[in-house]
Amino acid sequence: MPRRVYIYDAEMGWGWLNLLSSVGGFIWLSGWRSSILDIALLSALARKASPQPWNADTLEWATPMPVSGL
């Protein structure tokens, strides 16, 4: 595909490929934007989890976090 060409001739047959790559670029960009927005909102609004978020009485919660002395 030639570079720096604004409009391709119809007989070249690259119109649908150009459209497909443009649509794919916009989908990719919207995915990046939603990921960056999610990271920004989580870092600004998220609460820190408690040391035992499920209130479980099993042995793995009996050890203090972080584990020291290993």
FENCOR-V435673 format. One line per field, one symbol per residue. phi: phi as a letter, one per 20 degrees, with the letter a starting at -180 (. if undefined). A space follows every 10 residues. Layout:
phi->???
This chain:
phi->.feldfceff ffmdffffff ffffffffff ffffffffff fffedfefff fcfdledeff efefdffdne
